[in-house]
Amino acid sequence: MTQAMRWGMLVMGMTLLSGCSAMQPKAWQRGDLAQPEMAWDPDPLDAAMRQHTYESKEAASGSATVGGGGCGCN
C-alpha cells in the first residue's frame, strides 16, 4: 500500500468517525425525545411497586431507611 493511500484511508476514517460527534439535539427537538414512551419506567406506580417488592424480598431498602426482615414488615 502506498503512503498516499494510507493517508487517504486515515483521513476518510477520521471524517467518518467525526461525523456523529456533532449530533446534539436542538432545543425544539428535546420535546420529541422526552415522550413518556422514551422513559426508563413509563409507569411510575408500577416502578414503585416493583421497587418495593424487590426491597422487601432482598431485605435491602434505600439508603434513608432501615432494612427489613424480607417479609415486607419494615
All heavy atoms as TSV, in Angstrom:
chain	resi	resn	atom	element	x	y	z
A	1	MET	N	N	0.853	-1.171	0.000
A	1	MET	CA	C	0.000	0.000	0.000
A	1	MET	C	C	0.903	1.239	0.000
A	1	MET	O	O	1.864	1.307	0.739
A	1	MET	CB	C	-0.884	-0.010	1.239
A	1	MET	CG	C	-2.155	0.756	1.058
A	1	MET	SD	S	-3.135	0.908	2.554
A	1	MET	CE	C	-3.955	-0.642	2.647
A	2	THR	N	N	0.562	2.192	-0.797
A	2	THR	CA	C	1.401	3.374	-0.881
A	2	THR	C	C	1.095	4.334	0.261
A	2	THR	O	O	0.075	4.222	0.945
A	2	THR	CB	C	1.176	4.103	-2.222
A	2	THR	OG1	O	-0.150	4.596	-2.233
A	2	THR	CG2	C	1.429	3.181	-3.393
A	3	GLN	N	N	1.982	5.272	0.433
A	3	GLN	CA	C	1.838	6.266	1.509
A	3	GLN	C	C	0.594	7.130	1.275
A	3	GLN	O	O	-0.108	7.464	2.219
A	3	GLN	CB	C	3.104	7.132	1.555
A	3	GLN	CG	C	3.182	8.045	2.738
A	3	GLN	CD	C	3.457	7.313	4.036
A	3	GLN	OE1	O	3.807	6.138	4.063
A	3	GLN	NE2	N	3.270	8.003	5.129
A	4	ALA	N	N	0.319	7.476	0.040
A	4	ALA	CA	C	-0.848	8.316	-0.268
A	4	ALA	C	C	-2.149	7.584	0.050
A	4	ALA	O	O	-3.109	8.186	0.559
A	4	ALA	CB	C	-0.817	8.732	-1.732
A	5	MET	N	N	-2.191	6.281	-0.219
A	5	MET	CA	C	-3.403	5.514	0.091
A	5	MET	C	C	-3.608	5.415	1.590
A	5	MET	O	O	-4.740	5.485	2.087
A	5	MET	CB	C	-3.324	4.125	-0.540
A	5	MET	CG	C	-3.514	4.139	-2.042
A	5	MET	SD	S	-3.397	2.499	-2.759
A	5	MET	CE	C	-4.844	1.721	-2.106
A	6	ARG	N	N	-2.539	5.270	2.345
A	6	ARG	CA	C	-2.662	5.206	3.809
A	6	ARG	C	C	-3.209	6.520	4.364
A	6	ARG	O	O	-4.077	6.522	5.227
A	6	ARG	CB	C	-1.314	4.892	4.432
A	6	ARG	CG	C	-0.898	3.476	4.243
A	6	ARG	CD	C	0.386	3.196	4.954
A	6	ARG	NE	N	0.850	1.860	4.631
A	6	ARG	CZ	C	2.018	1.406	4.937
A	6	ARG	NH1	N	2.891	2.157	5.574
A	6	ARG	NH2	N	2.357	0.178	4.608
A	7	TRP	N	N	-2.658	7.632	3.867
A	7	TRP	CA	C	-3.138	8.935	4.331
A	7	TRP	C	C	-4.594	9.138	3.923
A	7	TRP	O	O	-5.391	9.679	4.691
A	7	TRP	CB	C	-2.261	10.057	3.785
A	7	TRP	CG	C	-1.027	10.274	4.604
A	7	TRP	CD1	C	0.241	9.910	4.272
A	7	TRP	CD2	C	-0.958	10.863	5.892
A	7	TRP	NE1	N	1.109	10.235	5.276
A	7	TRP	CE2	C	0.380	10.828	6.305
A	7	TRP	CE3	C	-1.888	11.396	6.756
A	7	TRP	CZ2	C	0.817	11.315	7.520
A	7	TRP	CZ3	C	-1.449	11.889	7.974
A	7	TRP	CH2	C	-0.120	11.847	8.346
A	8	GLY	N	N	-4.936	8.717	2.730
A	8	GLY	CA	C	-6.321	8.852	2.278
A	8	GLY	C	C	-7.281	8.043	3.133
A	8	GLY	O	O	-8.358	8.510	3.498
A	9	MET	N	N	-6.888	6.827	3.482
A	9	MET	CA	C	-7.740	5.997	4.343
A	9	MET	C	C	-7.833	6.574	5.743
A	9	MET	O	O	-8.891	6.525	6.378
A	9	MET	CB	C	-7.213	4.569	4.372
A	9	MET	CG	C	-7.423	3.842	3.055
A	9	MET	SD	S	-6.833	2.157	3.072
A	9	MET	CE	C	-7.931	1.426	4.248
A	10	LEU	N	N	-6.738	7.145	6.237
A	10	LEU	CA	C	-6.750	7.767	7.558
A	10	LEU	C	C	-7.689	8.969	7.584
A	10	LEU	O	O	-8.501	9.109	8.503
A	10	LEU	CB	C	-5.332	8.180	7.956
A	10	LEU	CG	C	-5.221	8.905	9.293
A	10	LEU	CD1	C	-5.515	7.935	10.434
A	10	LEU	CD2	C	-3.853	9.517	9.445
A	11	VAL	N	N	-7.589	9.814	6.573
A	11	VAL	CA	C	-8.459	10.992	6.502
A	11	VAL	C	C	-9.917	10.572	6.356
A	11	VAL	O	O	-10.808	11.133	7.010
A	11	VAL	CB	C	-8.025	11.914	5.340
A	11	VAL	CG1	C	-9.055	12.987	5.061
A	11	VAL	CG2	C	-6.668	12.533	5.645
A	12	MET	N	N	-10.194	9.571	5.530
A	12	MET	CA	C	-11.563	9.111	5.353
A	12	MET	C	C	-12.112	8.508	6.649
A	12	MET	O	O	-13.257	8.759	7.025
A	12	MET	CB	C	-11.625	8.072	4.231
A	12	MET	CG	C	-13.036	7.671	3.867
A	12	MET	SD	S	-13.181	6.656	2.386
A	12	MET	CE	C	-11.983	5.393	2.635
A	13	GLY	N	N	-11.306	7.739	7.353
A	13	GLY	CA	C	-11.744	7.165	8.621
A	13	GLY	C	C	-12.018	8.216	9.672
A	13	GLY	O	O	-13.017	8.149	10.400
A	14	MET	N	N	-11.151	9.217	9.761
A	14	MET	CA	C	-11.364	10.299	10.731
A	14	MET	C	C	-12.613	11.108	10.391
A	14	MET	O	O	-13.345	11.530	11.282
A	14	MET	CB	C	-10.136	11.216	10.775
A	14	MET	CG	C	-8.893	10.534	11.295
A	14	MET	SD	S	-9.071	9.964	12.989
A	14	MET	CE	C	-8.930	11.495	13.840
A	15	THR	N	N	-12.874	11.297	9.106
A	15	THR	CA	C	-14.070	12.020	8.684
A	15	THR	C	C	-15.332	11.239	9.063
A	15	THR	O	O	-16.301	11.815	9.565
A	15	THR	CB	C	-14.041	12.268	7.162
A	15	THR	OG1	O	-12.851	12.974	6.832
A	15	THR	CG2	C	-15.239	13.072	6.713
A	16	LEU	N	N	-15.317	9.944	8.847
A	16	LEU	CA	C	-16.483	9.125	9.194
A	16	LEU	C	C	-16.711	9.084	10.694
A	16	LEU	O	O	-17.849	9.125	11.168
A	16	LEU	CB	C	-16.311	7.714	8.649
A	16	LEU	CG	C	-16.438	7.567	7.131
A	16	LEU	CD1	C	-16.075	6.152	6.719
A	16	LEU	CD2	C	-17.834	7.920	6.687
A	17	LEU	N	N	-15.639	9.002	11.471
A	17	LEU	CA	C	-15.793	8.937	12.924
A	17	LEU	C	C	-16.220	10.264	13.525
A	17	LEU	O	O	-16.915	10.298	14.536
A	17	LEU	CB	C	-14.486	8.472	13.564
A	17	LEU	CG	C	-14.136	7.006	13.349
A	17	LEU	CD1	C	-12.764	6.706	13.932
A	17	LEU	CD2	C	-15.183	6.116	13.976
A	18	SER	N	N	-15.816	11.366	12.932
A	18	SER	CA	C	-16.175	12.669	13.495
A	18	SER	C	C	-17.550	13.132	13.038
A	18	SER	O	O	-18.062	14.123	13.547
A	18	SER	CB	C	-15.130	13.710	13.105
A	18	SER	OG	O	-15.183	13.946	11.714
A	19	GLY	N	N	-18.175	12.441	12.118
A	19	GLY	CA	C	-19.482	12.855	11.614
A	19	GLY	C	C	-20.588	12.757	12.642
A	19	GLY	O	O	-21.533	13.530	12.627
A	20	CYS	N	N	-20.500	11.835	13.579
A	20	CYS	CA	C	-21.555	11.643	14.565
A	20	CYS	C	C	-21.319	12.437	15.846
A	20	CYS	O	O	-22.186	12.497	16.705
A	20	CYS	CB	C	-21.674	10.167	14.923
A	20	CYS	SG	S	-22.161	9.152	13.530
A	21	SER	N	N	-20.176	13.043	16.011
A	21	SER	CA	C	-19.878	13.713	17.271
A	21	SER	C	C	-20.636	15.023	17.427
A	21	SER	O	O	-20.840	15.484	18.544
A	21	SER	CB	C	-18.376	13.973	17.392
A	21	SER	OG	O	-17.966	14.862	16.376
A	22	ALA	N	N	-21.065	15.633	16.357
A	22	ALA	CA	C	-21.758	16.918	16.437
A	22	ALA	C	C	-23.268	16.757	16.416
A	22	ALA	O	O	-23.979	17.711	16.154
A	22	ALA	CB	C	-21.307	17.810	15.291
A	23	MET	N	N	-23.789	15.567	16.703
A	23	MET	CA	C	-25.228	15.323	16.633
A	23	MET	C	C	-25.879	15.601	17.988
A	23	MET	O	O	-26.240	14.699	18.722
A	23	MET	CB	C	-25.506	13.887	16.217
A	23	MET	CG	C	-24.966	13.511	14.859
A	23	MET	SD	S	-25.824	14.326	13.540
A	23	MET	CE	C	-27.393	13.535	13.634
A	24	GLN	N	N	-25.994	16.863	18.357
A	24	GLN	CA	C	-26.663	17.252	19.593
A	24	GLN	C	C	-28.095	17.659	19.258
A	24	GLN	O	O	-28.326	18.360	18.272
A	24	GLN	CB	C	-25.941	18.435	20.240
A	24	GLN	CG	C	-24.544	18.118	20.695
A	24	GLN	CD	C	-24.536	17.168	21.867
A	24	GLN	OE1	O	-25.440	17.164	22.685
A	24	GLN	NE2	N	-23.522	16.335	21.938
A	25	PRO	N	N	-29.082	17.235	20.055
A	25	PRO	CA	C	-30.463	17.640	19.767
A	25	PRO	C	C	-30.644	19.131	20.022
A	25	PRO	O	O	-30.091	19.695	20.961
A	25	PRO	CB	C	-31.298	16.814	20.737
A	25	PRO	CG	C	-30.363	16.404	21.804
A	25	PRO	CD	C	-29.007	16.342	21.200
A	26	LYS	N	N	-31.397	19.755	19.166
A	26	LYS	CA	C	-31.706	21.174	19.326
A	26	LYS	C	C	-32.767	21.332	20.402
A	26	LYS	O	O	-33.411	20.386	20.822
A	26	LYS	CB	C	-32.216	21.746	17.999
A	26	LYS	CG	C	-31.296	21.500	16.836
A	26	LYS	CD	C	-30.028	22.311	16.972
A	26	LYS	CE	C	-29.192	22.209	15.721
A	26	LYS	NZ	N	-27.987	21.472	15.861
A	27	ALA	N	N	-32.968	22.558	20.861
A	27	ALA	CA	C	-33.928	22.805	21.942
A	27	ALA	C	C	-35.339	22.391	21.549
A	27	ALA	O	O	-36.085	21.862	22.369
A	27	ALA	CB	C	-33.891	24.277	22.323
A	28	TRP	N	N	-35.719	22.608	20.300
A	28	TRP	CA	C	-37.072	22.253	19.869
A	28	TRP	C	C	-37.229	20.761	19.598
A	28	TRP	O	O	-38.333	20.274	19.468
A	28	TRP	CB	C	-37.462	23.055	18.629
A	28	TRP	CG	C	-36.577	22.809	17.447
A	28	TRP	CD1	C	-36.698	21.803	16.530
A	28	TRP	CD2	C	-35.438	23.543	17.063
A	28	TRP	NE1	N	-35.708	21.870	15.597
A	28	TRP	CE2	C	-34.902	22.946	15.904
A	28	TRP	CE3	C	-34.787	24.665	17.578
A	28	TRP	CZ2	C	-33.770	23.423	15.273
A	28	TRP	CZ3	C	-33.670	25.133	16.933
A	28	TRP	CH2	C	-33.175	24.518	15.799
A	29	GLN	N	N	-36.128	20.007	19.539
A	29	GLN	CA	C	-36.196	18.567	19.326
A	29	GLN	C	C	-36.255	17.797	20.638
A	29	GLN	O	O	-36.592	16.617	20.645
A	29	GLN	CB	C	-34.984	18.101	18.538
A	29	GLN	CG	C	-34.927	18.612	17.129
A	29	GLN	CD	C	-33.615	18.275	16.451
A	29	GLN	OE1	O	-32.585	18.152	17.108
A	29	GLN	NE2	N	-33.666	18.119	15.147
A	30	ARG	N	N	-35.943	18.420	21.731
A	30	ARG	CA	C	-35.913	17.718	23.017
A	30	ARG	C	C	-37.301	17.299	23.470
A	30	ARG	O	O	-37.445	16.337	24.196
A	30	ARG	CB	C	-35.235	18.588	24.067
A	30	ARG	CG	C	-33.772	18.746	23.762
A	30	ARG	CD	C	-33.052	19.498	24.798
A	30	ARG	NE	N	-31.670	19.678	24.382
A	30	ARG	CZ	C	-30.775	20.316	25.066
A	30	ARG	NH1	N	-31.088	20.840	26.225
A	30	ARG	NH2	N	-29.554	20.443	24.618
A	31	GLY	N	N	-38.310	18.007	23.041
A	31	GLY	CA	C	-39.674	17.616	23.373
A	31	GLY	C	C	-40.047	16.276	22.758
A	31	GLY	O	O	-40.788	15.495	23.354
A	32	ASP	N	N	-39.522	15.998	21.571
A	32	ASP	CA	C	-39.785	14.709	20.931
A	32	ASP	C	C	-39.075	13.581	21.669
A	32	ASP	O	O	-39.563	12.458	21.715
A	32	ASP	CB	C	-39.320	14.731	19.472
A	32	ASP	CG	C	-40.112	15.731	18.648
A	32	ASP	OD1	O	-41.272	15.991	19.005
A	32	ASP	OD2	O	-39.554	16.245	17.667
A	33	LEU	N	N	-37.917	13.872	22.220
A	33	LEU	CA	C	-37.163	12.846	22.933
A	33	LEU	C	C	-37.671	12.639	24.359
A	33	LEU	O	O	-37.315	11.658	24.994
A	33	LEU	CB	C	-35.680	13.222	22.971
A	33	LEU	CG	C	-35.007	13.308	21.613
A	33	LEU	CD1	C	-33.593	13.824	21.768
A	33	LEU	CD2	C	-35.000	11.953	20.946
A	34	ALA	N	N	-38.476	13.555	24.868
A	34	ALA	CA	C	-38.962	13.466	26.238
A	34	ALA	C	C	-40.363	12.874	26.317
A	34	ALA	O	O	-41.089	13.130	27.272
A	34	ALA	CB	C	-38.945	14.855	26.874
A	35	GLN	N	N	-40.750	12.101	25.341
A	35	GLN	CA	C	-42.060	11.456	25.363
A	35	GLN	C	C	-42.113	10.411	26.474
A	35	GLN	O	O	-41.095	9.837	26.843
A	35	GLN	CB	C	-42.347	10.785	24.010
A	35	GLN	CG	C	-42.434	11.750	22.854
A	35	GLN	CD	C	-43.609	12.691	22.984
A	35	GLN	OE1	O	-44.676	12.302	23.436
A	35	GLN	NE2	N	-43.403	13.930	22.604
A	36	PRO	N	N	-43.270	10.145	27.051
A	36	PRO	CA	C	-43.375	9.138	28.115
A	36	PRO	C	C	-42.922	7.750	27.670
A	36	PRO	O	O	-42.426	6.975	28.476
A	36	PRO	CB	C	-44.865	9.128	28.461
A	36	PRO	CG	C	-45.402	10.422	27.991
A	36	PRO	CD	C	-44.541	10.833	26.833
A	37	GLU	N	N	-43.077	7.438	26.387
A	37	GLU	CA	C	-42.662	6.122	25.907
A	37	GLU	C	C	-41.147	5.952	25.941
A	37	GLU	O	O	-40.640	4.839	25.896
A	37	GLU	CB	C	-43.144	5.896	24.463
A	37	GLU	CG	C	-44.635	5.932	24.292
A	37	GLU	CD	C	-45.149	7.343	24.051
A	37	GLU	OE1	O	-44.411	8.185	23.535
A	37	GLU	OE2	O	-46.308	7.601	24.410
A	38	MET	N	N	-40.404	7.060	25.991
A	38	MET	CA	C	-38.953	7.010	25.964
A	38	MET	C	C	-38.354	6.879	27.370
A	38	MET	O	O	-37.151	6.720	27.511
A	38	MET	CB	C	-38.394	8.280	25.314
A	38	MET	CG	C	-38.841	8.493	23.889
A	38	MET	SD	S	-38.140	7.324	22.757
A	38	MET	CE	C	-36.485	7.919	22.664
A	39	ALA	N	N	-39.171	6.936	28.410
A	39	ALA	CA	C	-38.680	6.878	29.790
A	39	ALA	C	C	-38.240	5.460	30.140
A	39	ALA	O	O	-38.695	4.480	29.565
A	39	ALA	CB	C	-39.764	7.337	30.751
A	40	TRP	N	N	-37.329	5.360	31.102
A	40	TRP	CA	C	-36.885	4.041	31.563
A	40	TRP	C	C	-38.054	3.298	32.190
A	40	TRP	O	O	-38.235	2.112	31.993
A	40	TRP	CB	C	-35.758	4.175	32.577
A	40	TRP	CG	C	-34.476	4.630	31.991
A	40	TRP	CD1	C	-33.883	5.844	32.163
A	40	TRP	CD2	C	-33.603	3.887	31.129
A	40	TRP	NE1	N	-32.717	5.889	31.458
A	40	TRP	CE2	C	-32.513	4.710	30.817
A	40	TRP	CE3	C	-33.644	2.609	30.588
A	40	TRP	CZ2	C	-31.474	4.295	30.003
A	40	TRP	CZ3	C	-32.610	2.202	29.776
A	40	TRP	CH2	C	-31.537	3.030	29.492
A	41	ASP	N	N	-38.828	3.987	33.002
A	41	ASP	CA	C	-40.024	3.418	33.628
A	41	ASP	C	C	-41.207	4.294	33.259
A	41	ASP	O	O	-41.487	5.283	33.932
A	41	ASP	CB	C	-39.868	3.371	35.152
A	41	ASP	CG	C	-38.879	2.330	35.598
A	41	ASP	OD1	O	-38.896	1.240	35.019
A	41	ASP	OD2	O	-38.099	2.605	36.529
A	42	PRO	N	N	-41.939	3.961	32.199
A	42	PRO	CA	C	-43.040	4.815	31.773
A	42	PRO	C	C	-44.182	4.875	32.782
A	42	PRO	O	O	-44.917	5.839	32.813
A	42	PRO	CB	C	-43.502	4.212	30.458
A	42	PRO	CG	C	-42.780	2.939	30.276
A	42	PRO	CD	C	-41.719	2.849	31.303
A	43	ASP	N	N	-44.341	3.854	33.616
A	43	ASP	CA	C	-45.407	3.843	34.608
A	43	ASP	C	C	-44.774	3.973	35.993
A	43	ASP	O	O	-44.241	2.999	36.537
A	43	ASP	CB	C	-46.202	2.549	34.506
A	43	ASP	CG	C	-47.423	2.546	35.398
A	43	ASP	OD1	O	-47.752	3.614	35.970
A	43	ASP	OD2	O	-48.059	1.486	35.529
A	44	PRO	N	N	-44.812	5.171	36.616
A	44	PRO	CA	C	-44.139	5.354	37.898
A	44	PRO	C	C	-44.755	4.520	39.025
A	44	PRO	O	O	-44.037	4.069	39.920
A	44	PRO	CB	C	-44.270	6.843	38.192
A	44	PRO	CG	C	-45.193	7.400	37.193
A	44	PRO	CD	C	-45.387	6.403	36.112
A	45	LEU	N	N	-46.057	4.279	38.991
A	45	LEU	CA	C	-46.687	3.466	40.034
A	45	LEU	C	C	-46.207	2.023	39.956
A	45	LEU	O	O	-45.856	1.412	40.971
A	45	LEU	CB	C	-48.207	3.531	39.908
A	45	LEU	CG	C	-48.994	2.735	40.951
A	45	LEU	CD1	C	-48.704	3.266	42.347
A	45	LEU	CD2	C	-50.475	2.802	40.656
A	46	ASP	N	N	-46.156	1.484	38.755
A	46	ASP	CA	C	-45.668	0.122	38.566
A	46	ASP	C	C	-44.201	0.012	38.978
A	46	ASP	O	O	-43.796	-0.972	39.599
A	46	ASP	CB	C	-45.849	-0.296	37.112
A	46	ASP	CG	C	-45.471	-1.743	36.881
A	46	ASP	OD1	O	-45.868	-2.595	37.700
A	46	ASP	OD2	O	-44.778	-2.016	35.885
A	47	ALA	N	N	-43.408	1.012	38.648
A	47	ALA	CA	C	-41.986	1.004	39.020
A	47	ALA	C	C	-41.827	1.054	40.535
A	47	ALA	O	O	-40.978	0.360	41.107
A	47	ALA	CB	C	-41.263	2.180	38.374
A	48	ALA	N	N	-42.648	1.861	41.215
A	48	ALA	CA	C	-42.577	1.945	42.671
A	48	ALA	C	C	-42.993	0.626	43.316
A	48	ALA	O	O	-42.384	0.193	44.310
A	48	ALA	CB	C	-43.468	3.079	43.170
A	49	MET	N	N	-44.002	-0.033	42.757
A	49	MET	CA	C	-44.438	-1.316	43.315
A	49	MET	C	C	-43.364	-2.385	43.119
A	49	MET	O	O	-43.084	-3.169	44.022
A	49	MET	CB	C	-45.754	-1.750	42.667
A	49	MET	CG	C	-46.925	-0.932	43.138
A	49	MET	SD	S	-48.495	-1.226	42.309
A	49	MET	CE	C	-48.550	-2.942	42.040
A	50	ARG	N	N	-42.731	-2.398	41.928
A	50	ARG	CA	C	-41.656	-3.362	41.690
A	50	ARG	C	C	-40.465	-3.102	42.607
A	50	ARG	O	O	-39.859	-4.035	43.125
A	50	ARG	CB	C	-41.215	-3.321	40.228
A	50	ARG	CG	C	-42.088	-4.159	39.336
A	50	ARG	CD	C	-41.511	-4.310	37.942
A	50	ARG	NE	N	-41.871	-3.121	37.164
A	50	ARG	CZ	C	-41.001	-2.286	36.609
A	50	ARG	NH1	N	-39.729	-2.504	36.697
A	50	ARG	NH2	N	-41.418	-1.242	35.933
A	51	GLN	N	N	-40.139	-1.817	42.822
A	51	GLN	CA	C	-39.024	-1.479	43.705
A	51	GLN	C	C	-39.324	-1.894	45.143
A	51	GLN	O	O	-38.462	-2.426	45.838
A	51	GLN	CB	C	-38.736	0.023	43.629
A	51	GLN	CG	C	-37.553	0.461	44.454
A	51	GLN	CD	C	-36.242	-0.104	43.937
A	51	GLN	OE1	O	-36.103	-0.403	42.761
A	51	GLN	NE2	N	-35.289	-0.262	44.827
A	52	HIS	N	N	-40.556	-1.695	45.610
A	52	HIS	CA	C	-40.921	-2.089	46.968
A	52	HIS	C	C	-40.861	-3.606	47.118
A	52	HIS	O	O	-40.368	-4.111	48.127
A	52	HIS	CB	C	-42.329	-1.587	47.303
A	52	HIS	CG	C	-42.792	-2.042	48.648
A	52	HIS	ND1	N	-42.259	-1.547	49.818
A	52	HIS	CD2	C	-43.704	-2.958	49.012
A	52	HIS	CE1	C	-42.837	-2.139	50.845
A	52	HIS	NE2	N	-43.729	-3.012	50.385
A	53	THR	N	N	-41.334	-4.327	46.119
A	53	THR	CA	C	-41.269	-5.789	46.168
A	53	THR	C	C	-39.824	-6.258	46.205
A	53	THR	O	O	-39.462	-7.144	46.981
A	53	THR	CB	C	-41.989	-6.400	44.951
A	53	THR	OG1	O	-43.328	-5.921	44.932
A	53	THR	CG2	C	-41.975	-7.901	45.010
A	54	TYR	N	N	-38.969	-5.651	45.396
A	54	TYR	CA	C	-37.554	-6.033	45.380
A	54	TYR	C	C	-36.916	-5.753	46.737
A	54	TYR	O	O	-36.196	-6.594	47.277
A	54	TYR	CB	C	-36.820	-5.257	44.284
A	54	TYR	CG	C	-35.334	-5.469	44.311
A	54	TYR	CD1	C	-34.777	-6.641	43.821
A	54	TYR	CD2	C	-34.485	-4.506	44.834
A	54	TYR	CE1	C	-33.411	-6.846	43.855
A	54	TYR	CE2	C	-33.121	-4.703	44.882
A	54	TYR	CZ	C	-32.586	-5.876	44.392
A	54	TYR	OH	O	-31.245	-6.081	44.436
A	55	GLU	N	N	-37.180	-4.567	47.306
A	55	GLU	CA	C	-36.587	-4.226	48.595
A	55	GLU	C	C	-37.085	-5.151	49.692
A	55	GLU	O	O	-36.339	-5.518	50.595
A	55	GLU	CB	C	-36.894	-2.773	48.937
A	55	GLU	CG	C	-36.143	-1.788	48.074
A	55	GLU	CD	C	-36.587	-0.359	48.295
A	55	GLU	OE1	O	-37.560	-0.143	49.052
A	55	GLU	OE2	O	-35.966	0.539	47.713
A	56	SER	N	N	-38.354	-5.518	49.629
A	56	SER	CA	C	-38.901	-6.401	50.656
A	56	SER	C	C	-38.315	-7.802	50.551
A	56	SER	O	O	-37.990	-8.431	51.562
A	56	SER	CB	C	-40.418	-6.479	50.525
A	56	SER	OG	O	-40.993	-5.219	50.720
A	57	LYS	N	N	-38.168	-8.306	49.355
A	57	LYS	CA	C	-37.639	-9.658	49.176
A	57	LYS	C	C	-36.151	-9.738	49.459
A	57	LYS	O	O	-35.657	-10.738	49.972
A	57	LYS	CB	C	-37.908	-10.148	47.754
A	57	LYS	CG	C	-39.350	-10.496	47.513
A	57	LYS	CD	C	-39.512	-11.088	46.146
A	57	LYS	CE	C	-40.946	-11.560	45.966
A	57	LYS	NZ	N	-41.129	-12.240	44.689
A	58	GLU	N	N	-35.418	-8.711	49.114
A	58	GLU	CA	C	-33.976	-8.741	49.284
A	58	GLU	C	C	-33.541	-8.200	50.637
A	58	GLU	O	O	-32.362	-8.234	50.951
A	58	GLU	CB	C	-33.300	-7.922	48.182
A	58	GLU	CG	C	-33.469	-8.500	46.802
A	58	GLU	CD	C	-32.729	-9.802	46.631
A	58	GLU	OE1	O	-31.639	-9.949	47.203
A	58	GLU	OE2	O	-33.253	-10.688	45.932
A	59	ALA	N	N	-34.477	-7.676	51.414
A	59	ALA	CA	C	-34.169	-7.059	52.708
A	59	ALA	C	C	-33.149	-5.952	52.524
A	59	ALA	O	O	-32.266	-5.744	53.338
A	59	ALA	CB	C	-33.687	-8.078	53.723
A	60	ALA	N	N	-33.265	-5.245	51.423
A	60	ALA	CA	C	-32.342	-4.157	51.125
A	60	ALA	C	C	-33.156	-2.954	50.692
A	60	ALA	O	O	-33.537	-2.837	49.555
A	60	ALA	CB	C	-31.389	-4.565	50.015
A	61	SER	N	N	-33.427	-2.069	51.629
A	61	SER	CA	C	-34.173	-0.879	51.263
A	61	SER	C	C	-33.202	0.240	50.934
A	61	SER	O	O	-31.992	0.062	50.990
A	61	SER	CB	C	-35.118	-0.479	52.393
A	61	SER	OG	O	-34.379	-0.269	53.570
A	62	GLY	N	N	-33.735	1.401	50.634
A	62	GLY	CA	C	-32.915	2.534	50.219
A	62	GLY	C	C	-31.984	3.016	51.306
A	62	GLY	O	O	-31.956	2.516	52.429
A	63	SER	N	N	-31.211	4.032	51.001
A	63	SER	CA	C	-30.184	4.495	51.924
A	63	SER	C	C	-30.766	5.259	53.105
A	63	SER	O	O	-30.112	5.415	54.117
A	63	SER	CB	C	-29.201	5.388	51.173
A	63	SER	OG	O	-29.878	6.526	50.666
A	64	ALA	N	N	-32.006	5.738	53.002
A	64	ALA	CA	C	-32.563	6.556	54.070
A	64	ALA	C	C	-33.387	5.728	55.072
A	64	ALA	O	O	-33.802	6.243	56.091
A	64	ALA	CB	C	-33.459	7.645	53.479
A	65	THR	N	N	-33.610	4.458	54.812
A	65	THR	CA	C	-34.448	3.657	55.704
A	65	THR	C	C	-33.660	2.440	56.188
A	65	THR	O	O	-32.561	2.164	55.758
A	65	THR	CB	C	-35.705	3.177	54.973
A	65	THR	OG1	O	-35.330	2.400	53.854
A	65	THR	CG2	C	-36.545	4.351	54.490
A	66	VAL	N	N	-34.280	1.706	57.079
A	66	VAL	CA	C	-33.646	0.535	57.656
A	66	VAL	C	C	-34.104	-0.721	56.922
A	66	VAL	O	O	-35.250	-0.797	56.494
A	66	VAL	CB	C	-34.032	0.407	59.153
A	66	VAL	CG1	C	-33.088	-0.541	59.844
A	66	VAL	CG2	C	-34.056	1.754	59.828
A	67	GLY	N	N	-33.249	-1.689	56.749
A	67	GLY	CA	C	-33.605	-2.921	56.069
A	67	GLY	C	C	-34.532	-3.770	56.916
A	67	GLY	O	O	-34.371	-3.876	58.134
A	68	GLY	N	N	-35.514	-4.377	56.268
A	68	GLY	CA	C	-36.458	-5.228	56.988
A	68	GLY	C	C	-35.996	-6.666	56.981
A	68	GLY	O	O	-34.882	-7.005	56.596
A	69	GLY	N	N	-36.876	-7.562	57.428
A	69	GLY	CA	C	-36.521	-8.967	57.530
A	69	GLY	C	C	-36.817	-9.753	56.270
A	69	GLY	O	O	-36.636	-10.951	56.253
A	70	GLY	N	N	-37.278	-9.119	55.224
A	70	GLY	CA	C	-37.569	-9.823	53.998
A	70	GLY	C	C	-39.039	-10.145	53.841
A	70	GLY	O	O	-39.467	-10.567	52.791
A	71	CYS	N	N	-39.823	-9.971	54.895
A	71	CYS	CA	C	-41.235	-10.304	54.814
A	71	CYS	C	C	-42.073	-9.096	54.406
A	71	CYS	O	O	-43.270	-9.220	54.218
A	71	CYS	CB	C	-41.722	-10.833	56.150
A	71	CYS	SG	S	-41.572	-9.623	57.492
A	72	GLY	N	N	-41.481	-7.923	54.314
A	72	GLY	CA	C	-42.217	-6.738	53.962
A	72	GLY	C	C	-42.693	-5.940	55.154
A	72	GLY	O	O	-43.332	-4.915	55.020
A	73	CYS	N	N	-42.393	-6.398	56.347
A	73	CYS	CA	C	-42.827	-5.690	57.549
A	73	CYS	C	C	-41.670	-4.866	58.104
A	73	CYS	O	O	-41.100	-5.208	59.131
A	73	CYS	CB	C	-43.364	-6.677	58.581
A	73	CYS	SG	S	-42.220	-8.010	58.947
A	74	ASN	N	N	-41.333	-3.807	57.429
A	74	ASN	CA	C	-40.227	-2.964	57.881
A	74	ASN	C	C	-40.602	-2.321	59.162
A	74	ASN	O	O	-40.285	-1.465	59.710
A	74	ASN	CB	C	-39.863	-1.939	56.796
A	74	ASN	CG	C	-39.356	-2.611	55.554
A	74	ASN	OD1	O	-38.850	-3.724	55.610
A	74	ASN	ND2	N	-39.486	-1.942	54.432
